[in-house]
Amino acid sequence: MEIKGTAALITGAASGIGRATAIALASRGANVAVADLDESGGAETVRMVQQTGAKAVFIRCDTTRTVDLEAAIAAAVSQFGRLDIVYNNAGVGGEDLFADEAGPWKRMVDINLTAVIEGTRLAVRQMRKQNSGGVIINTASMGGLLPMPGSPVYAATKAGVVNFSRSLAYLALDSRIRVNAICPSYVDTPLVRRGGEERMNEVAATVGGILQPEDIAAGVVELIEDDSRAGAIMRVTVRGGRDFARDIRA
């Protein structure tokens, strides 16, 4: 897909990977709907997108609420007249699986997996209505491809995103809608920085460095522009750069 002239909706776009991707798409001529709960961060992303000459709008969105996702898609279509790209990027980390309260890990499932499924479903519905095809990208993680003893529920949600996205490859033929997932290693985002500088240094030493949000945005751009990719799972690591996980068949 040529990005110039398209309309994109990005969740979790008030900072980090979402913001970097919004700017990357805008710099290539896309108009961007910035969806997030963080109004001040979202407004800053809108300002940065507008500096590229593209149009942008902020939409306050709790991705765990179907009504919010529906409203975000409707607002993007109202603003730009169409919707060509949806990037389901919003996510959370951290958990204590064995705490007395189940709330933290259930919220992670709601945001990291359920909201991605619902966001994809609603995006497909809109793109089918337009009958013009489109591209949907879902943020997974290297934790969706490898065990994470320290965060098993996070790993489970991201593994779910991987197989969900892979399983929708048929939409490319069915509706000219390509669904792909991107699996970053550790990225320098507010989410990762919550662990503190010492934790960042430990992670960098373990995996060979920390990625920047722009590294992931470049991968998203590649997945959008490469019309041969449907159900593709892109890995992004410091040591390996960008490559693709091979499908596993019984």
HUHUTA-V561403 format. One record per residue. RES is the residue in one letter. SS is DSSP state (2 for helix, 1 for strand, 0 for the rest). PHI is phi in degrees with one decimal (999 if undefined). BURIAL is I if it has 24 or more other ideal C-beta (glycine too) atoms within 12 Angstrom, else O. Layout:
((RES,SS,PHI,BURIAL) (RES,SS,PHI,BURIAL))
//
This chain:
((M,0,999,I) (E,0,-78.4,O) (I,0,-75.6,I) (K,0,-57.2,O) (G,0,87.9,O) (T,0,-89.1,I) (A,1,-120.1,I) (A,1,-123.1,I) (L,1,-121.3,I) (I,1,-125.9,I) (T,1,-90.1,I) (G,0,63.8,I) (A,0,-97.7,I) (A,0,-79.5,I) (S,0,-165.6,I) (G,2,56.3,I) (I,2,-62.1,I) (G,2,-61.6,I) (R,2,-65.1,I) (A,2,-60.2,I) (T,2,-70.9,I) (A,2,-58.1,I) (I,2,-68.0,I) (A,2,-63.0,I) (L,2,-67.6,I) (A,2,-62.5,I) (S,2,-66.6,I) (R,0,-101.7,I) (G,0,100.8,I) (A,0,-90.3,I) (N,1,-92.1,I) (V,1,-129.3,I) (A,1,-96.8,I) (V,1,-98.5,I) (A,1,-110.4,I) (D,1,-170.1,I) (L,0,-84.6,I) (D,0,-82.8,I) (E,2,-69.1,O) (S,2,-68.6,O) (G,2,-65.7,I) (G,2,-63.8,I) (A,2,-64.3,O) (E,2,-68.5,I) (T,2,-62.4,I) (V,2,-57.7,I) (R,2,-60.6,O) (M,2,-67.0,I) (V,2,-64.7,I) (Q,2,-64.2,O) (Q,0,-65.5,O) (T,0,-81.2,O) (G,0,98.6,O) (A,0,-86.5,I) (K,0,-87.6,I) (A,1,-151.1,I) (V,1,-143.2,I) (F,1,-95.7,I) (I,1,-129.1,I) (R,1,-70.9,I) (C,0,-146.8,I) (D,0,-97.0,I) (T,0,-67.1,I) (T,0,-81.2,I) (R,0,-108.9,O) (T,2,-56.0,O) (V,2,-61.9,O) (D,2,-69.3,I) (L,2,-63.9,I) (E,2,-61.7,I) (A,2,-67.2,O) (A,2,-64.9,I) (I,2,-65.1,I) (A,2,-62.6,I) (A,2,-66.7,I) (A,2,-64.1,I) (V,2,-65.4,I) (S,2,-63.1,O) (Q,2,-74.1,I) (F,2,-113.0,I) (G,0,85.8,O) (R,0,-168.9,I) (L,0,-143.4,I) (D,0,-108.6,I) (I,1,-132.6,I) (V,1,-126.3,I) (Y,1,-115.7,I) (N,1,-81.7,I) (N,0,-110.7,I) (A,0,-57.4,I) (G,0,-163.7,I) (V,0,-134.7,I) (G,0,-129.3,I) (G,0,82.0,O) (E,0,-168.0,I) (D,0,-133.0,O) (L,0,-57.7,O) (F,0,-103.9,O) (A,0,-70.3,O) (D,0,-65.0,O) (E,0,-95.1,O) (A,0,-84.8,O) (G,2,-52.3,O) (P,2,-58.5,O) (W,2,-75.4,I) (K,2,-68.4,O) (R,2,-64.3,I) (M,2,-61.6,I) (V,2,-62.7,I) (D,2,-60.0,I) (I,2,-82.4,I) (N,2,-77.4,I) (L,2,-119.9,I) (T,2,-59.2,I) (A,2,-66.8,I) (V,2,-67.1,I) (I,2,-62.0,I) (E,2,-67.6,I) (G,2,-62.7,I) (T,2,-67.2,I) (R,2,-57.8,I) (L,2,-69.9,I) (A,2,-65.5,I) (V,2,-61.2,I) (R,2,-58.8,I) (Q,2,-67.8,I) (M,2,-66.2,I) (R,2,-66.3,O) (K,2,-62.3,O) (Q,2,-73.0,I) (N,0,57.6,O) (S,0,-127.9,O) (G,0,74.0,I) (G,1,165.1,I) (V,1,-131.7,I) (I,1,-122.4,I) (I,1,-117.1,I) (N,1,-118.1,I) (T,1,-81.5,I) (A,0,-105.6,I) (S,0,-174.8,I) (M,2,-60.4,I) (G,2,-67.4,I) (G,2,-87.0,I) (L,0,-114.2,I) (L,0,-130.7,O) (P,0,-64.2,O) (M,0,-131.9,I) (P,2,-55.9,O) (G,2,-78.9,O) (S,2,-152.4,I) (P,2,-65.4,O) (V,2,-72.1,I) (Y,2,-56.3,I) (A,2,-59.8,I) (A,2,-64.3,I) (T,2,-63.8,I) (K,2,-73.3,I) (A,2,-63.5,I) (G,2,-62.3,I) (V,2,-63.2,I) (V,2,-59.0,I) (N,2,-73.6,I) (F,2,-61.3,I) (S,2,-65.6,I) (R,2,-61.2,I) (S,0,-74.0,O) (L,0,-99.9,I) (A,0,-57.0,I) (Y,0,-62.0,O) (L,2,-63.9,I) (A,2,-62.1,I) (L,2,-84.6,O) (D,2,-69.3,O) (S,2,-138.3,I) (R,0,58.2,O) (I,1,-115.1,I) (R,1,-99.1,I) (V,1,-113.9,I) (N,1,-134.7,I) (A,1,-127.6,I) (I,1,-121.9,I) (C,1,-119.8,I) (P,1,-78.9,I) (S,0,-77.3,I) (Y,0,-65.6,I) (V,1,-121.8,I) (D,0,-74.3,I) (T,0,-129.5,I) (P,2,-55.0,O) (L,2,-61.5,I) (V,2,-74.9,I) (R,2,-69.9,O) (R,0,-61.7,O) (G,0,-77.2,O) (G,0,93.1,O) (E,2,-64.2,O) (E,2,-61.7,O) (R,2,-64.7,O) (M,2,-59.8,I) (N,2,-66.1,O) (E,2,-63.5,O) (V,2,-64.0,I) (A,2,-59.6,O) (A,2,-67.6,O) (T,2,-74.7,O) (V,2,-103.8,I) (G,0,89.1,O) (G,0,135.3,O) (I,0,-112.1,I) (L,1,-73.1,I) (Q,0,-100.8,I) (P,2,-53.0,I) (E,2,-64.2,I) (D,2,-64.4,I) (I,2,-75.3,I) (A,2,-57.8,I) (A,2,-62.6,I) (G,2,-66.9,I) (V,2,-62.0,I) (V,2,-58.6,I) (E,2,-61.4,I) (L,2,-65.3,I) (I,2,-71.4,I) (E,2,-77.6,I) (D,0,-87.7,O) (D,0,-68.9,O) (S,0,-83.6,O) (R,0,-94.5,I) (A,0,-143.5,I) (G,0,72.0,I) (A,0,-82.8,I) (I,1,-120.0,I) (M,1,-89.1,I) (R,1,-97.7,I) (V,1,-130.7,I) (T,1,-132.6,I) (V,0,-67.3,I) (R,0,-78.4,O) (G,0,-100.6,O) (G,1,68.5,O) (R,1,-105.0,I) (D,1,-148.4,O) (F,1,-124.4,I) (A,0,-72.1,I) (R,0,-76.5,O) (D,0,-65.1,O) (I,0,-109.4,O) (R,0,-119.6,O) (A,0,-67.4,O))
//
